Amino acid sequence: MPSFFTRLFGAAAPVREAKASRAAKLLAMHSIGQPHWTARNGAAMTREGYERNAVCHRCVRMVAEAAASVPWLIYEGAEEIPDHPLLALIERPNPADTCVSFIEAICANLLLYGNAYIESVLLDGQLRELYALRPDRMRVEPGRNGWPAAFIHRAQGEEARYEMRGDGIEPILHIRLFHPLDDYYGFAPLVAAQVALDTHNAASFWNKALLDNSARPSGALVYSGPDGAHLSDEQFTRLKQELEENFSGADNAGRPLLLEGGLDWRALSLSPKDMDFSESKAGAAREIALAFGVPPLLLGLPGDNTFANYSEANRAFWRQTVLPLVTRVQKSFQAWLRPGFGEFRLEYNADRLEALATERASEWERIGKAHFLTLDEQREAAGYGPAPKDGIFAK
């Protein structure tokens, strides 16, 4: 079967024309086109990010799993209530989930979609079960006053409507991250990382395409015919079309050419090797980690010297990313469930977190050296009550 160059030039010699070709000698100089971005919707971004990008996947898992590992505490006033019924419900929210998988799903939805929806199941006026719903199946229906009047859940061709009554425990808790341009839906960190995410994926796809095509970089075709010979406009157009269809794009990267008829191959200076895809990918990976609040050092990414060591980066991760997310979720649950459980307060104890143990020990050391404080004042500064009256302390 003849190549497309044989079909292009044919058996007979091309007709000579008096006018000069607009292509002169350089035929196939490709310029940078417009970039293609992933659609800015939750489902498409989740497929491209969480399912196809290792950096994004790891960031979401790290944040969600760390947040799910923080124990929840309930206080009524200053007193901790360890046997509060709400703690038992959070521990086993429904037959399919534990507290870990339940909180992890809520936090992951916030990172991927900017929204988390929790359904309450009431029986005889008592809260019995909690379910984390998929954000891509939920829709907010605004009311006349601008507040959500109902939430619509669509799945498998069926639709469920949750009316917001305005009293008692509402059927849906909607937790959302701040969005400056939307009154009803949150803005996801994944969307903020879109440019870096698409860049990282595109670099990976290009390198994979090069490997599939024997790792040969692209270049340019130069016509070196007889002196004064030029391609006609028709030949130029056909050759350009053949190149765009068969040798352009990541899927055709490095595809070998069969050269004849005075055509010569010359590598372009802007080749994948010269563009240094490794550094480009590393920079995009750091931007993805930045959007999710994960120090790149924790992911083992090269070129990051923000933190002196791993322990310092890990403490910053917990203080600046994990604990604020836990606080957001707890305060949302607190406001949502108070009508059914009375006055209570959801908290966590940072002293029980192993990742912050070094930080807490340093704080205790500083308090212990403050000799101008009384014992009770030192205990209060450390977050404890007055010393026992009998002077007996636990060892």
N, C-alpha and C positions, 0 to 999 in steps of 0.2 A: 504494500500500500504506500503510495507516494506521500512524502511529508507535506506539511502545509506550505513550505517554501517552494517545493516543486509545483504545487498547485498554484502558488502565488505568481511565479515567473513563467510557468508553462514551458512547453518544449521549445517554442520559438524565442528568439531574442526579443527583449522589450523594445518597443518603439521609441526612438530617440525624439525628444522634444527640444525645441529651441529655448523655451523659457527655463529659468533656473528653478530647481525644486525648493519648496519652502522648508524642507528638512535639511538641505545641504548634505553634509556627511553624517551628522549625528541623527539617528533615527529614533531611538527609544530612551529618551531621558524622562524618567518618572519623577514627578514632584509629589510633595506631601499633600494628601487629600484631607477632607474633613473627618474628624474622629467619629466613631460610632459609640454611643453610650448605652448602658443598660437602662431600660425603662424604669422611671422613678416610682415604682409601686412595690409594696411589701413582698408580694409573692415572687416577682422577677428578681428583686435584689437579694432575697433569701436564697434563691436557687443559685445565683452567680456568686454570692458571698459565702454563706454558711455551708452549702453543699459542694462548692467547687473550688473554694480558696482555703488553703490550709491555715494561713495566718488569721483570717477572719474567724474560721471555725474554732481555732484554739483560743482566741481572745474571748469569744462569747462563752465558751465552756469554762474558761478560767474565772470570769466574773460571776457567772451564774452559779457554778459549783461552790465558789467561795462564799457567796451570799447565802446559799442554802445551808451552809455548814454553821452559820451563826445561830446559837440557841436563842429562842424568844422567851422573854420574861414578862410577867404581868404584875402590875402594882395597883393597889388601891390606896391612894394617898402615898405614904412613905413605906407601906408594908408590902412585901412581896407575897403573892398568892401562888404557891407552887402547884396547888390542886385545882386551879381555876378550870371550869368546864371548857373554856375556849382553847386552852392549851391542849386538851385531849382532842378537840376537833381539828386543830392545826396538825397535831401529830398523825392523825389518820383522817384526812379531809373527805375521802371517799373510798369505796372498795378497791379502786384501781391505783390509788396514789398513796405515798407516804409523805411526810412533811418535806423530805428532801426533794423528791421529784416534783412536788407541788410548787414549792418556792422556786426551784430551778426553772420550771416552765414559765412562771410569771416573770422572772428576771430576764430570761432569754427572749421572751416576747417583747419586753421593753427595749432590749438592745437591738433586735432585728426589725421591729415594726414601730417602736415608739409608743405602743399601746399594749395594755394587758387587760383582759376582761375576766372577771371571776363571777360565776353564777352561784347564787345561794338557793338551797333547797330547804323549804320549810315544811314541817309536819306538825299539825296541831299548834301552829304558832311558834314552834321551836325550831331553831336552826339545826339541821341534821347533817348536811353535807355541803361541800364546796367543790366547785369544778373550775379549772382554768380552761377557758375557751380559746380557740384559734382566732387571732385577730383578723386574718384574711377572710374569715367568714362572717365577721360582724360589721354592721353598719349603724351609724347614729342617725336617728330621726329627730331633727330639731323641732322644738315647740314654738308657740307664738311669742313666748317671752325670751327666746334665744337660748334657753337651756335645753338639754336633751329631754325629749318627751318619751322616747322609747328607744330600745335597741333591737335591731333585727338580725337574727342569726339564720343563715342559709347553709344547708348541707344536704347533699344527695337529693336535690330537687325539692326539698321541703323547707318551709320557712317557719321560724318561731319568733313571736313578738313578745318582748318584755316591756311592759308599761312601767314607767317610773311614777310611783304613787305620791312621793313626797313625804311619807311618814313610815315609821318602822324601818326594818331592814329592807333596803331596796333589793330587787331581784338580781341586779347586775352592779358590780363595782367596776368602774372604769378608771384605771391608773394610766396616766399618760405623761410623757416627758414634754417639757416646754417646747411649744411651736410658736414662733413669732407671727406667723401668717395664717394660722388656722385656729378656729375657736373650738373645734370638736375632736381633732386628732392630734396625736403627739408627733414629734420629729425624732426619727431613729438615728442613733450614731452610725448605723450601717449606711444610711443615705448620705450622711456627711462624708463618709469615706468612699463615695462612689468613684471619684476621679482616680484615686490611688488604687481602688479595687480593680477597675477596668484596666488600668495600666499594668498592674501586676498580672492579671489574667492574660492580657494580650501578649505580654512578654513570654509567659509560659507557653501559650499556644504557638507563638512564632518559633520558639526554640524547639518545640516538639515537632513542628512541621519541617524544620531544617533537618532534624534527625531522621524523620521519615523519608526525606529526599536526599539521603547521603550527606547531609550537613554541608551542602554547597550553597554559598551565598549568591544573591542576585547581582545583576550588573546591567550593562548596556550593550546594544547591538550597534555596530558601526558599518556602514556600507562603503566598501573600498573597491568600487568598480573601476573600469578604465577611465583614463583622464577625461574629464569633462562629462562623464556619464552620471546621471542622477536618476533617482526613482521618480516615476510619474506620480501625480497626486492620487490616482486610483491605487497604485501599488503601495504608496505610503499609507493610505487609509486602511487597506486590507491588512497590511503587516501590523499596523498599530492595533487593529481590532483583534487579530490573532494573538498578539502578545497579551492584551488585557484579558482575554477569555481563558487562555491556556497557561499563562506564566505569571499572572499578577495575584497578589493576596497571599495570606499565610498558608492556605491549603496547597498552593503551588510553589512555595518557597524552595529554591534549590533545584527545581525541575530541570533536567538536562536538555540542551538544545542541539538540534542537528543543523549545522551551518553549511551553507552552500551559496553559490551565486555571488561571491564577493562579499559576504557578510563576515564580520569579525566580532568576537566577544571581548569586552573590556570590563573589568570589575569596576564598580562605582566606589568612590571614596566613602560614601555613606552606607557601609555594609553592616550587617548585624554584629560582626566582630568589632568593627571600629566604634559602634554605638555603645558597646560595653553593656550588654543586657543584664549582667549580674549586678552591677551597681545600680542600674535603673530599678531592678526588682527589689533590691535591698532598700532603696529610698522609698518606694511605694509601700513596702511592708512596714516600715517605720511609721508612715503616715496612717496606715490602717490601725496599727496598735495605738497610736496617739488618739484617734477618734474614739476608740473604746476605753481609753483611760488605762491601758496596760503598758507599763514601762517596757520598751523593746528589749532591755537587758534580760527580763524574765522569759522572753521568747527565744533568746540566743541569737538575736539578729546582729549582724556585724555593723560596725561604724557608730555605735551608740556609747557615749561617754558621759551621759547626763548624771548618772549615779556612781558613787565611788565603789560600791560593791553590791552583791546580790541582796544582802540583808536590808540595806538602805532602800533599794528599789522595791523590795517586797513590802516594807512598811509604808512607803508612799502609795503603793497599789491598794493596800487595805484602807488607809486613812482617806485617800482622795477619790477612790472609786467604789470599793466594796461597801464600806460602812454608810456612805451617803445613800447608796441604792437601798440598803437594808432599812434605813430610816424612812425613806420615801414609802416603801411598801408597808412598813409597820404603821406609820401615821395614817395611811389610807385605810387600812383595815380598822384601825382604832376609831376613826370618824364614821366608818360604814356600820360597824357592829355595836356601837354604843347604845342605840335604841333597844337592842335585844339583850344586852348584858350589863347595863347600867354604867356607872362611872368607873373606868379603869384606864390604865396606861400601859402601852406596849413599849418595852425597852430591851436592850441587850447589855451584857456585861463584858466590856472590853478586856477585863482582867482574865477572863476565861479563854481568850483567843491566844493560841500558841504563837501566832505570827507577830503579836505585839508584846510578847513576854519580855523581851529585852528592853523595850521602851518603858514598860511599866516598872521593871526592876530599877532602871536608872532614875525614874521619878521617885520611887520609894527611898532610894539612897539620898537624893537631894533633900527630901522631906526629913529624913532621919538626922541629917546634919544641921537642920535648922534648930539649933539649941535655944533660940529665943522664943520658940513655940512650946506651949504645954503639951502633955501627952494627948489630951483630948483634941487639941487644935491640930496636932499632927495626924491623928486618926481621921479627923474630919477632912483634912486636905487630901488624904489618901482615899476618901470615899467611904469611910466606916463610921459607925456610931461611937458614942462615948465608951471609955474603958469600963469593964465590969467593976462593980463596987467592991467586990471581995478581992480584987487585984489578981485574979487567976486568969491567965491567958492560955489559949490553946497552943500546944507545942507541935 
